[in-house]
Amino acid sequence: MKASVFSLFTVLAFGVLAHAVSISPETPRIIDGCYQIGSANELYGFAQIVTDSTEKKNGAYICGKLIADITVNENVLKPNGNLIDNTERLVQWKPINGFSGIFDGNNKTISGLYTQDSFEEYIGLFGYVDAYRQNDTTKIMNLGIVDSYFQGNSSQYTGAIVGWTGIISKLKISNCFNKGTIEGSMYTGGIIGASFSSITIENCYNEGRIISYAYNGSGVGGIIGMTANDTLYISNCANFSDIGTGGFIGGIAGYVLNVQMKKCYNLGNLTSTQYSVGGLVNTIKATGNTPKVDNFSRIEQSYNSGNIDAHTVAGAIVASIGPTELQVVNSFSDGDLSAWRVTDDSFIGEASSSKVLIDNSFFTCRTLDSTTWLKFLPSDCEENSTCIVNNSFFLSNVSHSENSATSDELENGSVALKLHDYNENGVDGSVWGQSIGSDLHPSFAGTIEFNTTE
């Protein structure tokens, strides 16, 4: 009987141990003041160094650098982006919290991060970054996340690179990408979940699957879910992934106070089953008591080509703004729009107590027919906002006005010529071009070419 009990205990104990897979942390060597991270063990060791520094409340400006591609787990995701069924063999990743410093991915990748934790509030490679001196800027660069899975059942902030930034932090993320799957319950982004401080994002893209249940209507974006307290500076960024959620979706950014965006684009189809959708940004809502933000938001040389399906408001570029000022310059959208609550399709979904300027831009859609009629501005714009449209054109095969264009005019170069030759209000239209005979509408080619066959 004792032998049977001992055998049963042994089987159970070893059974538990067999599933309790882990990685032993190893301290990376230091060269020129920077930890050289070349293995999964050293990545966990670096995480422990940051955690110890944070818990002792004497956090330092720490430098980490990858010197090799790192694999924590293999084959975390199925080909469709779903998590594998046999998760017992996976090592859990505990996000690095309290990081302040420089993390250089050195053009390497981290593969196989797996976080599925009901108790983590901040989820990503870095759960949260924070500054211990107000003028410090944390920099994360040259890094790719692949074959990874991040899920926060109760997490407020989820992103592949960073979950959240603190109030006094300054963060710059550059040359980073995500090809992992992200499932969040609130603020969710392909690169970063949310920022409560000044943030700059450059040359980043998302190809990973994004799902946010966002039960309270939180911001969700292909790059960033939400910003507060300060301006988002973002350039040369793209989202290639379809996003489906119950939250406020933007192809690049979800909910922001203020944004300065240049050369960004969305190619993913965007669907919200409960709230609004914006092709590039969902909501811009600066207020008079946020002195850190710029006087106006600006979206320049950016575009949306994803289809939009919203439960409430759909905006080809922005779903909702106000009270604030927005300039959209040299930009376009050509994806289809659908919204349950509204009957017309607008470049800007809704504006409240705001000033909107649309300059040298155009608006078309993928599904063209004789009844297609698009609009730049929402129906209520003239009631409580100032809305100005300069040298910009929307597709209309129904009625004609100063700013309307037929599908033939978009295709035959007529609109491209007007955009390209525009040079007013500090706007240079020379970025526009088109290959006539190949392109259905103007692009950022910079030259207009008429292709002819002899």
HUNORJO-V394276 format. One record per backbone hydrogen bond with DSSP energy under -0.5 kcal/mol. NH is the residue of the N-H (numbers start at 0). CO is the residue of the C=O. Records with the same first field share a line. If there is no record, write none. Layout:
NH: CO, CO
//
This chain:
4: 0
5: 1
6: 2
7: 3
8: 4
9: 5
10: 6
11: 7
12: 8
13: 9
14: 10
15: 11
16: 12
17: 13
18: 14, 15
19: 15
20: 18
24: 22
25: 40
28: 35
30: 33
33: 30
34: 62
35: 28
36: 34, 64
37: 35
42: 38
43: 39
44: 40
45: 41
46: 42
47: 43
48: 44
49: 45
50: 46
51: 47
52: 48
53: 49
54: 50
55: 51
56: 53
57: 52
61: 59, 99
63: 101
64: 34
65: 103
66: 36
67: 36
69: 108
71: 69, 110
72: 110
77: 81
80: 77
83: 75
86: 84
88: 85
89: 86
92: 113
93: 91
94: 92
95: 124
96: 94
97: 127
98: 127
101: 61
102: 138
103: 63
104: 102, 140
106: 141
107: 104, 141
109: 143
110: 69
111: 145
114: 148
116: 150
122: 156
124: 159
125: 160
126: 95, 124
127: 95
128: 163
129: 98
135: 132
137: 135, 169
138: 100
139: 171
140: 102
141: 173
142: 174
143: 107
144: 176
145: 109, 143
146: 178
148: 112
149: 180
150: 114
151: 182
152: 150
155: 120
156: 120
157: 186
158: 122
159: 188, 189
160: 190
161: 190
162: 125
163: 126
164: 193
165: 128
168: 165
169: 135
170: 197
171: 137
172: 199
173: 139
174: 201
176: 142
177: 204
178: 144
180: 147
181: 208
182: 149
183: 210
184: 154
186: 155
187: 218
188: 157
189: 220
190: 222
191: 222
192: 161
193: 162
194: 225
195: 164
197: 168
198: 230
199: 170
200: 232
201: 172
202: 234
204: 175
205: 237
206: 177
207: 177
209: 241
210: 181
211: 243
212: 183
214: 184
216: 213
219: 247
220: 187
221: 249
222: 251
223: 251
224: 191, 192
225: 192
226: 254
227: 194
231: 257
232: 198, 230
233: 231, 259
234: 200
235: 261
237: 203
238: 264
239: 205
240: 205
242: 268
243: 209
244: 270
245: 211
246: 211
247: 217
248: 246, 275
249: 219
250: 277
251: 279
252: 279
253: 223
254: 224
255: 253, 282
259: 231
260: 258, 297
261: 233
262: 299
264: 236
265: 302
266: 238
267: 238
269: 306
270: 242
271: 308
272: 244
276: 312
277: 248
278: 314
279: 316
280: 316
281: 252, 253
282: 253
283: 319
284: 255
289: 286
292: 289
296: 324
297: 258
298: 326
299: 260
300: 328
302: 263
303: 331
304: 265
305: 265
307: 335
308: 269
309: 337
310: 274
311: 274
314: 276
315: 345
316: 346
317: 346
318: 280, 281
319: 281
320: 349
321: 283
325: 354
326: 296
327: 356
328: 298, 326
329: 358
331: 301
332: 361
333: 303
334: 303
337: 307
339: 309
340: 311
341: 311
344: 372
345: 313, 343
346: 374
347: 375
348: 317
349: 318
351: 320
354: 323
355: 385
356: 325
357: 387
358: 327, 356
359: 389
361: 330
362: 392
363: 332
367: 365
371: 368
373: 394
374: 344
380: 377
382: 379
383: 379
384: 380
385: 353
386: 384
387: 355
389: 357
392: 360
393: 402
394: 362
395: 404
396: 371
403: 400
404: 393
409: 405
410: 406
411: 407
413: 408
414: 408
416: 412
417: 413
418: 414
419: 415
420: 416
421: 418
423: 426
426: 423
427: 425
428: 421, 426
430: 427
431: 428
432: 442
433: 446
435: 433, 448
436: 410
437: 434
438: 434
442: 432
445: 430
448: 433, 446
450: 435, 448
451: 449
//
